[in-house]
Amino acid sequence: MSEKIVKSRCQEICDLCGKWIEEGERCRMIRDDFLPFMVFFEHLRCPDAAPAAQPDLPSPKRPAAGLAD
Ligand SMILES: [Zn+2]
């Protein structure tokens, strides 16, 4: 993975919060070295970065404890 601070050239969706990163805004670009087409953009600081769960995003994978009957 390589990470770089860039100025976005067009609107991008933040991979962390799912909100728009405006054109010309500085953001973090993350690229997978092995999959160069996989590029992610993140706000340097998400506008409403909150420790609470973000309902728009799928919840992180957890071990399926308690699901087995
Ligand atoms: Zn964000």
N, CA, C, O and the ligand as a Tripos MOL2 file, in Angstrom:
@<TRIPOS>MOLECULE
protein
  277   275    70     0     0
PROTEIN
NO_CHARGES

@<TRIPOS>ATOM
      1 N           0.8420   -1.1950    0.0000 N.3       1 MET1
      2 CA          0.0000    0.0000    0.0000 C.3       1 MET1
      3 C           0.8760    1.2440    0.0000 C.2       1 MET1
      4 O           1.8300    1.3340    0.7720 O.2       1 MET1
      5 N           0.5610    2.1860   -0.8480 N.am      2 SER2
      6 CA          1.2640    3.4510   -0.7630 C.3       2 SER2
      7 C           0.2480    4.5530   -0.5270 C.2       2 SER2
      8 O          -0.8680    4.5190   -1.0460 O.2       2 SER2
      9 N           0.6510    5.5050    0.2490 N.am      3 GLU3
     10 CA         -0.2620    6.5390    0.6790 C.3       3 GLU3
     11 C           0.3460    7.8810    0.3370 C.2       3 GLU3
     12 O           1.5420    8.0990    0.5320 O.2       3 GLU3
     13 N          -0.4610    8.7630   -0.1620 N.am      4 LYS4
     14 CA          0.0580   10.0290   -0.6330 C.3       4 LYS4
     15 C          -0.9780   11.1090   -0.3780 C.2       4 LYS4
     16 O          -2.1790   10.8750   -0.5130 O.2       4 LYS4
     17 N          -0.5080   12.2900   -0.0090 N.am      5 ILE5
     18 CA         -1.4340   13.4150    0.1210 C.3       5 ILE5
     19 C          -1.5000   14.1080   -1.2300 C.2       5 ILE5
     20 O          -0.4820   14.5560   -1.7580 O.2       5 ILE5
     21 N          -2.6820   14.1930   -1.7740 N.am      6 VAL6
     22 CA         -2.8380   14.8020   -3.0900 C.3       6 VAL6
     23 C          -3.9570   15.8370   -3.0390 C.2       6 VAL6
     24 O          -4.7420   15.8990   -2.0930 O.2       6 VAL6
     25 N          -3.9960   16.6340   -4.0790 N.am      7 LYS7
     26 CA         -5.1160   17.5380   -4.2680 C.3       7 LYS7
     27 C          -6.0350   16.8420   -5.2470 C.2       7 LYS7
     28 O          -5.6150   16.4800   -6.3460 O.2       7 LYS7
     29 N          -7.2670   16.6530   -4.8670 N.am      8 SER8
     30 CA         -8.1350   15.8820   -5.7530 C.3       8 SER8
     31 C          -8.4210   16.6790   -7.0230 C.2       8 SER8
     32 O          -8.6640   17.8850   -6.9860 O.2       8 SER8
     33 N          -8.3830   15.9760   -8.1300 N.am      9 ARG9
     34 CA         -8.5760   16.6340   -9.4170 C.3       9 ARG9
     35 C         -10.0420   16.6730   -9.8100 C.2       9 ARG9
     36 O         -10.4570   17.4510  -10.6690 O.2       9 ARG9
     37 N         -10.8040   15.8260   -9.1670 N.am     10 CYS10
     38 CA        -12.2430   15.8700   -9.3910 C.3      10 CYS10
     39 C         -12.8900   15.3940   -8.0970 C.2      10 CYS10
     40 O         -12.1980   14.9790   -7.1680 O.2      10 CYS10
     41 N         -14.1880   15.4540   -8.0380 N.am     11 GLN11
     42 CA        -14.8630   14.9960   -6.8370 C.3      11 GLN11
     43 C         -14.6250   13.5100   -6.6540 C.2      11 GLN11
     44 O         -14.7480   12.7240   -7.5930 O.2      11 GLN11
     45 N         -14.2900   13.1490   -5.4620 N.am     12 GLU12
     46 CA        -14.0960   11.7400   -5.1340 C.3      12 GLU12
     47 C         -14.9220   11.4120   -3.9110 C.2      12 GLU12
     48 O         -15.2210   12.2780   -3.0890 O.2      12 GLU12
     49 N         -15.2790   10.1680   -3.8050 N.am     13 ILE13
     50 CA        -15.9910    9.7300   -2.6050 C.3      13 ILE13
     51 C         -14.9610    9.2890   -1.5770 C.2      13 ILE13
     52 O         -14.0500    8.5180   -1.8760 O.2      13 ILE13
     53 N         -15.1220    9.7860   -0.3780 N.am     14 CYS14
     54 CA        -14.2260    9.3840    0.7020 C.3      14 CYS14
     55 C         -14.5240    7.9440    1.0870 C.2      14 CYS14
     56 O         -15.6700    7.5590    1.3210 O.2      14 CYS14
     57 N         -13.4770    7.1800    1.1430 N.am     15 ASP15
     58 CA        -13.6540    5.7630    1.4470 C.3      15 ASP15
     59 C         -13.9700    5.5260    2.9200 C.2      15 ASP15
     60 O         -14.4430    4.4560    3.3030 O.2      15 ASP15
     61 N         -13.7050    6.5250    3.7280 N.am     16 LEU16
     62 CA        -13.9570    6.3590    5.1640 C.3      16 LEU16
     63 C         -15.3720    6.7670    5.5450 C.2      16 LEU16
     64 O         -16.0850    6.0250    6.2210 O.2      16 LEU16
     65 N         -15.7680    7.9580    5.1030 N.am     17 CYS17
     66 CA        -17.0680    8.4650    5.5610 C.3      17 CYS17
     67 C         -18.1100    8.4280    4.4590 C.2      17 CYS17
     68 O         -19.2970    8.6050    4.7320 O.2      17 CYS17
     69 N         -17.6950    8.2030    3.2210 N.am     18 GLY18
     70 CA        -18.6670    8.1020    2.1310 C.3      18 GLY18
     71 C         -19.1440    9.4420    1.6170 C.2      18 GLY18
     72 O         -20.0290    9.4990    0.7640 O.2      18 GLY18
     73 N         -18.5710   10.5200    2.1250 N.am     19 LYS19
     74 CA        -18.9760   11.8380    1.6490 C.3      19 LYS19
     75 C         -18.0350   12.3050    0.5550 C.2      19 LYS19
     76 O         -16.9580   11.7460    0.3510 O.2      19 LYS19
     77 N         -18.4720   13.3520   -0.1460 N.am     20 TRP20
     78 CA        -17.6660   13.8500   -1.2500 C.3      20 TRP20
     79 C         -16.4180   14.5660   -0.7750 C.2      20 TRP20
     80 O         -16.4350   15.3080    0.2070 O.2      20 TRP20
     81 N         -15.3460   14.3260   -1.4890 N.am     21 ILE21
     82 CA        -14.1480   15.1420   -1.3570 C.3      21 ILE21
     83 C         -14.2010   16.0950   -2.5400 C.2      21 ILE21
     84 O         -14.2060   15.6640   -3.6930 O.2      21 ILE21
     85 N         -14.2410   17.3800   -2.2540 N.am     22 GLU22
     86 CA        -14.4320   18.3560   -3.3260 C.3      22 GLU22
     87 C         -13.1930   18.4720   -4.2010 C.2      22 GLU22
     88 O         -12.0750   18.1740   -3.7800 O.2      22 GLU22
     89 N         -13.4240   18.9100   -5.4190 N.am     23 GLU23
     90 CA        -12.3320   19.1480   -6.3500 C.3      23 GLU23
     91 C         -11.3670   20.1700   -5.7660 C.2      23 GLU23
     92 O         -11.7920   21.2170   -5.2780 O.2      23 GLU23
     93 N         -10.0920   19.8750   -5.8110 N.am     24 GLY24
     94 CA         -9.0890   20.8090   -5.3020 C.3      24 GLY24
     95 C          -8.8150   20.6640   -3.8210 C.2      24 GLY24
     96 O          -7.9000   21.2960   -3.2930 O.2      24 GLY24
     97 N          -9.5940   19.8440   -3.1480 N.am     25 GLU25
     98 CA         -9.3950   19.6210   -1.7230 C.3      25 GLU25
     99 C          -8.2400   18.6530   -1.5150 C.2      25 GLU25
    100 O          -8.0640   17.7050   -2.2810 O.2      25 GLU25
    101 N          -7.4640   18.8970   -0.4850 N.am     26 ARG26
    102 CA         -6.3820   17.9680   -0.1940 C.3      26 ARG26
    103 C          -6.9450   16.7130    0.4570 C.2      26 ARG26
    104 O          -7.7740   16.7850    1.3630 O.2      26 ARG26
    105 N          -6.4920   15.5920   -0.0090 N.am     27 CYS27
    106 CA         -7.0040   14.3390    0.5290 C.3      27 CYS27
    107 C          -5.8930   13.2940    0.4860 C.2      27 CYS27
    108 O          -4.8270   13.5160   -0.0890 O.2      27 CYS27
    109 N          -6.1620   12.1860    1.0910 N.am     28 ARG28
    110 CA         -5.1930   11.1030    1.1250 C.3      28 ARG28
    111 C          -5.5590   10.1150    0.0300 C.2      28 ARG28
    112 O          -6.7050    9.6760   -0.0700 O.2      28 ARG28
    113 N          -4.5800    9.7720   -0.7860 N.am     29 MET29
    114 CA         -4.8180    8.7860   -1.8270 C.3      29 MET29
    115 C          -4.0700    7.5170   -1.4500 C.2      29 MET29
    116 O          -2.8680    7.5420   -1.1860 O.2      29 MET29
    117 N          -4.7840    6.4320   -1.4280 N.am     30 ILE30
    118 CA         -4.1800    5.1620   -1.0400 C.3      30 ILE30
    119 C          -4.2580    4.2160   -2.2170 C.2      30 ILE30
    120 O          -5.3270    3.9990   -2.7880 O.2      30 ILE30
    121 N          -3.1280    3.6600   -2.5700 N.am     31 ARG31
    122 CA         -3.1030    2.7440   -3.6930 C.3      31 ARG31
    123 C          -2.4590    1.4420   -3.2790 C.2      31 ARG31
    124 O          -1.4670    1.4030   -2.5510 O.2      31 ARG31
    125 N          -3.0510    0.3990   -3.7640 N.am     32 ASP32
    126 CA         -2.5180   -0.9290   -3.5000 C.3      32 ASP32
    127 C          -1.4050   -1.2020   -4.5010 C.2      32 ASP32
    128 O          -1.6140   -1.1190   -5.7120 O.2      32 ASP32
    129 N          -0.2330   -1.5260   -3.9960 N.am     33 ASP33
    130 CA          0.9130   -1.7360   -4.8790 C.3      33 ASP33
    131 C           0.6940   -2.9030   -5.8230 C.2      33 ASP33
    132 O           1.2300   -2.9260   -6.9300 O.2      33 ASP33
    133 N          -0.0800   -3.8510   -5.3890 N.am     34 PHE34
    134 CA         -0.2710   -5.0400   -6.2110 C.3      34 PHE34
    135 C          -1.4730   -4.9060   -7.1360 C.2      34 PHE34
    136 O          -1.5640   -5.5850   -8.1580 O.2      34 PHE34
    137 N          -2.3660   -4.0470   -6.7740 N.am     35 LEU35
    138 CA         -3.5580   -3.8270   -7.6000 C.3      35 LEU35
    139 C          -3.6490   -2.3320   -7.9020 C.2      35 LEU35
    140 O          -4.4240   -1.6100   -7.2750 O.2      35 LEU35
    141 N          -2.8560   -1.8790   -8.8630 N.am     36 PRO36
    142 CA         -2.7370   -0.4330   -9.1100 C.3      36 PRO36
    143 C          -4.0520    0.2380   -9.4650 C.2      36 PRO36
    144 O          -4.1780    1.4570   -9.3450 O.2      36 PRO36
    145 N          -5.0320   -0.5440   -9.8990 N.am     37 PHE37
    146 CA         -6.3170    0.0720  -10.2380 C.3      37 PHE37
    147 C          -7.1720    0.3040   -8.9980 C.2      37 PHE37
    148 O          -8.2010    0.9780   -9.0530 O.2      37 PHE37
    149 N          -6.7320   -0.2620   -7.8860 N.am     38 MET38
    150 CA         -7.4670   -0.0550   -6.6460 C.3      38 MET38
    151 C          -6.9580    1.2200   -5.9910 C.2      38 MET38
    152 O          -5.8990    1.2240   -5.3630 O.2      38 MET38
    153 N          -7.7020    2.2800   -6.1370 N.am     39 VAL39
    154 CA         -7.3000    3.5490   -5.5530 C.3      39 VAL39
    155 C          -8.4080    4.0250   -4.6320 C.2      39 VAL39
    156 O          -9.5860    4.0180   -4.9890 O.2      39 VAL39
    157 N          -8.0130    4.4280   -3.4650 N.am     40 PHE40
    158 CA         -8.9930    4.9150   -2.5020 C.3      40 PHE40
    159 C          -8.6480    6.3440   -2.1250 C.2      40 PHE40
    160 O          -7.4800    6.7290   -2.0830 O.2      40 PHE40
    161 N          -9.6650    7.1080   -1.8550 N.am     41 PHE41
    162 CA         -9.4540    8.4710   -1.4050 C.3      41 PHE41
    163 C         -10.0720    8.6360   -0.0270 C.2      41 PHE41
    164 O         -11.1320    8.0880    0.2750 O.2      41 PHE41
    165 N          -9.3880    9.3940    0.7840 N.am     42 GLU42
    166 CA         -9.9040    9.6590    2.1260 C.3      42 GLU42
    167 C          -9.6980   11.1270    2.4400 C.2      42 GLU42
    168 O          -8.7010   11.7250    2.0340 O.2      42 GLU42
    169 N         -10.6360   11.7010    3.1590 N.am     43 HIS43
    170 CA        -10.4080   13.0370    3.6890 C.3      43 HIS43
    171 C          -9.1810   12.9890    4.5980 C.2      43 HIS43
    172 O          -8.9100   11.9690    5.2310 O.2      43 HIS43
    173 N          -8.4450   14.0940    4.6590 N.am     44 LEU44
    174 CA         -7.3960   14.1660    5.6720 C.3      44 LEU44
    175 C          -8.0660   14.1080    7.0300 C.2      44 LEU44
    176 O          -7.5570   13.5020    7.9730 O.2      44 LEU44
    177 N          -9.2100   14.7500    7.1070 N.am     45 ARG45
    178 CA        -10.0160   14.6980    8.3170 C.3      45 ARG45
    179 C         -11.4650   14.7070    7.8780 C.2      45 ARG45
    180 O         -11.9540   15.7040    7.3470 O.2      45 ARG45
    181 N         -12.1280   13.6370    8.0900 N.am     46 CYS46
    182 CA        -13.5160   13.5570    7.6530 C.3      46 CYS46
    183 C         -14.3500   14.6360    8.3390 C.2      46 CYS46
    184 O         -14.1580   14.9130    9.5230 O.2      46 CYS46
    185 N         -15.2770   15.2450    7.5940 N.am     47 PRO47
    186 CA        -16.0500   16.3750    8.1130 C.3      47 PRO47
    187 C         -16.7940   16.0470    9.3950 C.2      47 PRO47
    188 O         -16.8580   16.8770   10.3010 O.2      47 PRO47
    189 N         -17.3460   14.8750    9.4830 N.am     48 ASP48
    190 CA        -18.0210   14.5460   10.7330 C.3      48 ASP48
    191 C         -17.4590   13.2540   11.2860 C.2      48 ASP48
    192 O         -18.1840   12.3000   11.5690 O.2      48 ASP48
    193 N         -16.1520   13.2530   11.4300 N.am     49 ALA49
    194 CA        -15.5180   12.0720   11.9860 C.3      49 ALA49
    195 C         -15.9830   11.8960   13.4200 C.2      49 ALA49
    196 O         -15.6820   12.7060   14.2970 O.2      49 ALA49
    197 N         -16.6970   10.8550   13.6290 N.am     50 ALA50
    198 CA        -17.2120   10.5750   14.9650 C.3      50 ALA50
    199 C         -16.8900    9.1280   15.2860 C.2      50 ALA50
    200 O         -16.8790    8.2720   14.4010 O.2      50 ALA50
    201 N         -16.6310    8.8630   16.5440 N.am     51 PRO51
    202 CA        -16.3140    7.4880   16.9280 C.3      51 PRO51
    203 C         -17.5130    6.5750   16.7900 C.2      51 PRO51
    204 O         -17.3630    5.3530   16.7650 O.2      51 PRO51
    205 N         -18.7100    7.1540   16.7010 N.am     52 ALA52
    206 CA        -19.9230    6.3510   16.6000 C.3      52 ALA52
    207 C         -19.9780    5.6150   15.2720 C.2      52 ALA52
    208 O         -19.2670    5.9560   14.3270 O.2      52 ALA52
    209 N         -20.8180    4.6170   15.2160 N.am     53 ALA53
    210 CA        -20.9720    3.8330   13.9940 C.3      53 ALA53
    211 C         -21.5230    4.7110   12.8920 C.2      53 ALA53
    212 O         -22.3190    5.6150   13.1480 O.2      53 ALA53
    213 N         -21.1050    4.4490   11.6710 N.am     54 GLN54
    214 CA        -21.5970    5.2040   10.5360 C.3      54 GLN54
    215 C         -22.6280    4.3610    9.8010 C.2      54 GLN54
    216 O         -22.2810    3.3730    9.1540 O.2      54 GLN54
    217 N         -23.8680    4.7420    9.8980 N.am     55 PRO55
    218 CA        -24.9580    3.9110    9.3670 C.3      55 PRO55
    219 C         -24.8940    3.7140    7.8500 C.2      55 PRO55
    220 O         -25.4420    2.7420    7.3310 O.2      55 PRO55
    221 N         -24.2370    4.6180    7.1440 N.am     56 ASP56
    222 CA        -24.1770    4.4950    5.6840 C.3      56 ASP56
    223 C         -23.2340    3.3940    5.2290 C.2      56 ASP56
    224 O         -23.3470    2.8860    4.1130 O.2      56 ASP56
    225 N         -22.3150    3.0330    6.0910 N.am     57 LEU57
    226 CA        -21.3090    2.0680    5.6840 C.3      57 LEU57
    227 C         -21.6460    0.6960    6.2430 C.2      57 LEU57
    228 O         -22.2050    0.5720    7.3320 O.2      57 LEU57
    229 N         -21.3040   -0.3100    5.4930 N.am     58 PRO58
    230 CA        -21.5210   -1.6540    6.0360 C.3      58 PRO58
    231 C         -20.6900   -1.8400    7.2960 C.2      58 PRO58
    232 O         -19.5540   -1.3700    7.3670 O.2      58 PRO58
    233 N         -21.2330   -2.5050    8.2660 N.am     59 SER59
    234 CA        -20.5130   -2.6650    9.5170 C.3      59 SER59
    235 C         -19.3200   -3.5870    9.3090 C.2      59 SER59
    236 O         -19.3660   -4.5100    8.4960 O.2      59 SER59
    237 N         -18.2670   -3.3280   10.0430 N.am     60 PRO60
    238 CA        -17.0710   -4.1630    9.8930 C.3      60 PRO60
    239 C         -17.3590   -5.6270   10.1940 C.2      60 PRO60
    240 O         -18.2310   -5.9700   10.9930 O.2      60 PRO60
    241 N         -16.6090   -6.4520    9.5360 N.am     61 LYS61
    242 CA        -16.8340   -7.8850    9.7470 C.3      61 LYS61
    243 C         -16.4410   -8.2820   11.1590 C.2      61 LYS61
    244 O         -15.3840   -7.9010   11.6630 O.2      61 LYS61
    245 N         -17.2810   -9.0250   11.7590 N.am     62 ARG62
    246 CA        -17.0000   -9.5260   13.1010 C.3      62 ARG62
    247 C         -17.0920  -11.0250   13.0840 C.2      62 ARG62
    248 O         -17.7590  -11.6070   12.2280 O.2      62 ARG62
    249 N         -16.4390  -11.6400   14.0060 N.am     63 PRO63
    250 CA        -16.6390  -13.0930   14.1410 C.3      63 PRO63
    251 C         -18.0990  -13.3500   14.4600 C.2      63 PRO63
    252 O         -18.6930  -12.6450   15.2760 O.2      63 PRO63
    253 N         -18.6770  -14.3450   13.8260 N.am     64 ALA64
    254 CA        -20.1070  -14.5870   13.9720 C.3      64 ALA64
    255 C         -20.4070  -15.2750   15.2960 C.2      64 ALA64
    256 O         -20.9670  -16.3710   15.3350 O.2      64 ALA64
    257 N         -20.0290  -14.6180   16.3590 N.am     65 ALA65
    258 CA        -20.2690  -15.1980   17.6670 C.3      65 ALA65
    259 C         -21.7540  -15.1390   17.9860 C.2      65 ALA65
    260 O         -22.4000  -14.1180   17.7500 O.2      65 ALA65
    261 N         -22.2830  -16.1910   18.5040 N.am     66 GLY66
    262 CA        -23.6790  -16.2060   18.9090 C.3      66 GLY66
    263 C         -24.6530  -16.4800   17.7740 C.2      66 GLY66
    264 O         -25.8510  -16.6250   18.0180 O.2      66 GLY66
    265 N         -24.1720  -16.5530   16.5500 N.am     67 LEU67
    266 CA        -25.0830  -16.8210   15.4370 C.3      67 LEU67
    267 C         -25.3750  -18.2990   15.2650 C.2      67 LEU67
    268 O         -26.4450  -18.6870   14.7960 O.2      67 LEU67
    269 N         -24.4110  -19.1130   15.6490 N.am     68 ALA68
    270 CA        -24.5930  -20.5530   15.4700 C.3      68 ALA68
    271 C         -25.6200  -21.1050   16.4580 C.2      68 ALA68
    272 O         -25.5090  -20.8760   17.6630 O.2      68 ALA68
    273 N         -26.5810  -21.8040   15.9690 N.am     69 ASP69
    274 CA        -27.5880  -22.4220   16.8430 C.3      69 ASP69
    275 C         -27.1670  -23.8310   17.1940 C.2      69 ASP69
    276 O         -27.8780  -24.5250   17.9220 O.2      69 ASP69
    277 ZN        -14.1900   11.3040    4.8260 Zn       70 ZN70
@<TRIPOS>BOND
     1     1     2 1
     2     2     3 1
     3     3     4 2
     4     3     5 am
     5     5     6 1
     6     6     7 1
     7     7     8 2
     8     7     9 am
     9     9    10 1
    10    10    11 1
    11    11    12 2
    12    11    13 am
    13    13    14 1
    14    14    15 1
    15    15    16 2
    16    15    17 am
    17    17    18 1
    18    18    19 1
    19    19    20 2
    20    19    21 am
    21    21    22 1
    22    22    23 1
    23    23    24 2
    24    23    25 am
    25    25    26 1
    26    26    27 1
    27    27    28 2
    28    27    29 am
    29    29    30 1
    30    30    31 1
    31    31    32 2
    32    31    33 am
    33    33    34 1
    34    34    35 1
    35    35    36 2
    36    35    37 am
    37    37    38 1
    38    38    39 1
    39    39    40 2
    40    39    41 am
    41    41    42 1
    42    42    43 1
    43    43    44 2
    44    43    45 am
    45    45    46 1
    46    46    47 1
    47    47    48 2
    48    47    49 am
    49    49    50 1
    50    50    51 1
    51    51    52 2
    52    51    53 am
    53    53    54 1
    54    54    55 1
    55    55    56 2
    56    55    57 am
    57    57    58 1
    58    58    59 1
    59    59    60 2
    60    59    61 am
    61    61    62 1
    62    62    63 1
    63    63    64 2
    64    63    65 am
    65    65    66 1
    66    66    67 1
    67    67    68 2
    68    67    69 am
    69    69    70 1
    70    70    71 1
    71    71    72 2
    72    71    73 am
    73    73    74 1
    74    74    75 1
    75    75    76 2
    76    75    77 am
    77    77    78 1
    78    78    79 1
    79    79    80 2
    80    79    81 am
    81    81    82 1
    82    82    83 1
    83    83    84 2
    84    83    85 am
    85    85    86 1
    86    86    87 1
    87    87    88 2
    88    87    89 am
    89    89    90 1
    90    90    91 1
    91    91    92 2
    92    91    93 am
    93    93    94 1
    94    94    95 1
    95    95    96 2
    96    95    97 am
    97    97    98 1
    98    98    99 1
    99    99   100 2
   100    99   101 am
   101   101   102 1
   102   102   103 1
   103   103   104 2
   104   103   105 am
   105   105   106 1
   106   106   107 1
   107   107   108 2
   108   107   109 am
   109   109   110 1
   110   110   111 1
   111   111   112 2
   112   111   113 am
   113   113   114 1
   114   114   115 1
   115   115   116 2
   116   115   117 am
   117   117   118 1
   118   118   119 1
   119   119   120 2
   120   119   121 am
   121   121   122 1
   122   122   123 1
   123   123   124 2
   124   123   125 am
   125   125   126 1
   126   126   127 1
   127   127   128 2
   128   127   129 am
   129   129   130 1
   130   130   131 1
   131   131   132 2
   132   131   133 am
   133   133   134 1
   134   134   135 1
   135   135   136 2
   136   135   137 am
   137   137   138 1
   138   138   139 1
   139   139   140 2
   140   139   141 am
   141   141   142 1
   142   142   143 1
   143   143   144 2
   144   143   145 am
   145   145   146 1
   146   146   147 1
   147   147   148 2
   148   147   149 am
   149   149   150 1
   150   150   151 1
   151   151   152 2
   152   151   153 am
   153   153   154 1
   154   154   155 1
   155   155   156 2
   156   155   157 am
   157   157   158 1
   158   158   159 1
   159   159   160 2
   160   159   161 am
   161   161   162 1
   162   162   163 1
   163   163   164 2
   164   163   165 am
   165   165   166 1
   166   166   167 1
   167   167   168 2
   168   167   169 am
   169   169   170 1
   170   170   171 1
   171   171   172 2
   172   171   173 am
   173   173   174 1
   174   174   175 1
   175   175   176 2
   176   175   177 am
   177   177   178 1
   178   178   179 1
   179   179   180 2
   180   179   181 am
   181   181   182 1
   182   182   183 1
   183   183   184 2
   184   183   185 am
   185   185   186 1
   186   186   187 1
   187   187   188 2
   188   187   189 am
   189   189   190 1
   190   190   191 1
   191   191   192 2
   192   191   193 am
   193   193   194 1
   194   194   195 1
   195   195   196 2
   196   195   197 am
   197   197   198 1
   198   198   199 1
   199   199   200 2
   200   199   201 am
   201   201   202 1
   202   202   203 1
   203   203   204 2
   204   203   205 am
   205   205   206 1
   206   206   207 1
   207   207   208 2
   208   207   209 am
   209   209   210 1
   210   210   211 1
   211   211   212 2
   212   211   213 am
   213   213   214 1
   214   214   215 1
   215   215   216 2
   216   215   217 am
   217   217   218 1
   218   218   219 1
   219   219   220 2
   220   219   221 am
   221   221   222 1
   222   222   223 1
   223   223   224 2
   224   223   225 am
   225   225   226 1
   226   226   227 1
   227   227   228 2
   228   227   229 am
   229   229   230 1
   230   230   231 1
   231   231   232 2
   232   231   233 am
   233   233   234 1
   234   234   235 1
   235   235   236 2
   236   235   237 am
   237   237   238 1
   238   238   239 1
   239   239   240 2
   240   239   241 am
   241   241   242 1
   242   242   243 1
   243   243   244 2
   244   243   245 am
   245   245   246 1
   246   246   247 1
   247   247   248 2
   248   247   249 am
   249   249   250 1
   250   250   251 1
   251   251   252 2
   252   251   253 am
   253   253   254 1
   254   254   255 1
   255   255   256 2
   256   255   257 am
   257   257   258 1
   258   258   259 1
   259   259   260 2
   260   259   261 am
   261   261   262 1
   262   262   263 1
   263   263   264 2
   264   263   265 am
   265   265   266 1
   266   266   267 1
   267   267   268 2
   268   267   269 am
   269   269   270 1
   270   270   271 1
   271   271   272 2
   272   271   273 am
   273   273   274 1
   274   274   275 1
   275   275   276 2
@<TRIPOS>SUBSTRUCTURE
     1 MET1         2 RESIDUE 1 A MET
     2 SER2         6 RESIDUE 1 A SER
     3 GLU3        10 RESIDUE 1 A GLU
     4 LYS4        14 RESIDUE 1 A LYS
     5 ILE5        18 RESIDUE 1 A ILE
     6 VAL6        22 RESIDUE 1 A VAL
     7 LYS7        26 RESIDUE 1 A LYS
     8 SER8        30 RESIDUE 1 A SER
     9 ARG9        34 RESIDUE 1 A ARG
    10 CYS10       38 RESIDUE 1 A CYS
    11 GLN11       42 RESIDUE 1 A GLN
    12 GLU12       46 RESIDUE 1 A GLU
    13 ILE13       50 RESIDUE 1 A ILE
    14 CYS14       54 RESIDUE 1 A CYS
    15 ASP15       58 RESIDUE 1 A ASP
    16 LEU16       62 RESIDUE 1 A LEU
    17 CYS17       66 RESIDUE 1 A CYS
    18 GLY18       70 RESIDUE 1 A GLY
    19 LYS19       74 RESIDUE 1 A LYS
    20 TRP20       78 RESIDUE 1 A TRP
    21 ILE21       82 RESIDUE 1 A ILE
    22 GLU22       86 RESIDUE 1 A GLU
    23 GLU23       90 RESIDUE 1 A GLU
    24 GLY24       94 RESIDUE 1 A GLY
    25 GLU25       98 RESIDUE 1 A GLU
    26 ARG26      102 RESIDUE 1 A ARG
    27 CYS27      106 RESIDUE 1 A CYS
    28 ARG28      110 RESIDUE 1 A ARG
    29 MET29      114 RESIDUE 1 A MET
    30 ILE30      118 RESIDUE 1 A ILE
    31 ARG31      122 RESIDUE 1 A ARG
    32 ASP32      126 RESIDUE 1 A ASP
    33 ASP33      130 RESIDUE 1 A ASP
    34 PHE34      134 RESIDUE 1 A PHE
    35 LEU35      138 RESIDUE 1 A LEU
    36 PRO36      142 RESIDUE 1 A PRO
    37 PHE37      146 RESIDUE 1 A PHE
    38 MET38      150 RESIDUE 1 A MET
    39 VAL39      154 RESIDUE 1 A VAL
    40 PHE40      158 RESIDUE 1 A PHE
    41 PHE41      162 RESIDUE 1 A PHE
    42 GLU42      166 RESIDUE 1 A GLU
    43 HIS43      170 RESIDUE 1 A HIS
    44 LEU44      174 RESIDUE 1 A LEU
    45 ARG45      178 RESIDUE 1 A ARG
    46 CYS46      182 RESIDUE 1 A CYS
    47 PRO47      186 RESIDUE 1 A PRO
    48 ASP48      190 RESIDUE 1 A ASP
    49 ALA49      194 RESIDUE 1 A ALA
    50 ALA50      198 RESIDUE 1 A ALA
    51 PRO51      202 RESIDUE 1 A PRO
    52 ALA52      206 RESIDUE 1 A ALA
    53 ALA53      210 RESIDUE 1 A ALA
    54 GLN54      214 RESIDUE 1 A GLN
    55 PRO55      218 RESIDUE 1 A PRO
    56 ASP56      222 RESIDUE 1 A ASP
    57 LEU57      226 RESIDUE 1 A LEU
    58 PRO58      230 RESIDUE 1 A PRO
    59 SER59      234 RESIDUE 1 A SER
    60 PRO60      238 RESIDUE 1 A PRO
    61 LYS61      242 RESIDUE 1 A LYS
    62 ARG62      246 RESIDUE 1 A ARG
    63 PRO63      250 RESIDUE 1 A PRO
    64 ALA64      254 RESIDUE 1 A ALA
    65 ALA65      258 RESIDUE 1 A ALA
    66 GLY66      262 RESIDUE 1 A GLY
    67 LEU67      266 RESIDUE 1 A LEU
    68 ALA68      270 RESIDUE 1 A ALA
    69 ASP69      274 RESIDUE 1 A ASP
    70 ZN70       277 GROUP 0 **** ****
